[in-house]
Amino acid sequence: MLGQAAEAFGLLASPVRLHMVWALAQGESDVTGLAERVGGALPAVSQHLTKLKLAGLVRSRREGRRQVYYVDDPDIVTVVRLMVGQLTERAEQTGAPVRRLRGAGA
């Protein structure tokens, strides 16, 4: 179990992938919309999504010609929201500037 947890945390250790999971926790998206939300290049976002999907952290479904990605595991959403929320609260308490994530409602 610890090995699997370490693998999941390893994938989330990337700021870009963490931002993507955070954004998807706020609402599902296709790759183009997600790239716009996180400010990433389409090919890079697509590669990150592939890794997250293979690890079981995100899922997708087909809607016509596009793939729609979402986080289907409420525990992953809880962990990410808890961590981001705690860090945001800590930064606000210390007066440190808090950089808001684009399009993620944070």
ABEGO torsion letter per residue (X at the ends): XAAAAAAAAAAAABAAAAAAAAAAAAEBBBAAAAAAAAGBBAAAAAAAAAAAAAAGABBBBBBEABBBBBBABAAAAAAAAAAAAAAAAAAAAAGBBBBBBBGAGX
